[in-house]
Amino acid sequence: MGGFGGEVRANTPEAAWVKFEQEVRPEAEERFGLFLESPLNRDAALKAMWQDSKTHCWVLDYYFSK
């Protein structure tokens, strides 16, 4: 079936979430008809984020499926 995954990077966890919600999610759901698998909500996203030790950016990993 397939899916689509990736990451969003930003200076703060909240900025990463906003970038995901405004740029990635609409594209994946509306344009490609995919369903969000992870993270399912803001709280889950904030808990799963990690900070890159080299760039100090916050990273949100995501995955959509068909």
BELSUL-V230348 format. One record per residue. N is the residue number from 1. SS is DSSP state (~ for helix, > for strand, _ for the rest). PSI is psi as a letter, one per 20 degrees, with the letter a starting at -180 (NA if undefined). D_FIRST is the distance of its C-alpha to the first C-alpha in Angstrom with 2 decimals. Layout:
N_SS_PSI_D_FIRST, N_SS_PSI_D_FIRST
This chain:
1___g_0.00, 2___r_3.77, 3_>_a_6.99, 4_>_p_10.61, 5_>_r_13.64, 6_>_b_17.27, 7_>_q_20.78, 8_>_p_23.61, 9_>_p_27.20, 10_>_r_30.41, 11___h_33.98, 12___q_33.67, 13_~_g_31.07, 14_~_g_31.69, 15_~_h_31.27, 16_~_g_27.87, 17_~_g_26.76, 18_~_g_28.27, 19_~_g_26.65, 20_~_g_23.18, 21_~_h_23.97, 22_~_h_25.59, 23_~_g_23.64, 24_~_g_20.11, 25_~_g_19.05, 26_~_h_20.24, 27_~_g_18.58, 28_~_g_15.07, 29_~_g_15.52, 30_~_g_17.76, 31_~_g_16.89, 32___i_13.11, 33___k_12.55, 34___r_10.81, 35_>_p_12.12, 36_>_p_14.31, 37_>_g_13.82, 38_>_p_16.82, 39___q_19.67, 40___h_20.02, 41___r_23.58, 42_~_g_26.42, 43_~_g_28.04, 44_~_h_24.99, 45_~_g_24.55, 46_~_h_28.24, 47_~_h_28.25, 48_~_i_25.36, 49___q_26.81, 50_>_q_28.74, 51_>_p_31.40, 52___p_31.25, 53___h_34.56, 54___g_35.06, 55___i_34.42, 56___j_35.03, 57___q_32.17, 58_>_p_30.11, 59_>_p_26.41, 60_>_o_23.63, 61_>_q_20.26, 62_>_r_17.27, 63_>_p_13.54, 64_>_q_11.34, 65_>_r_7.88, 66___NA_6.29
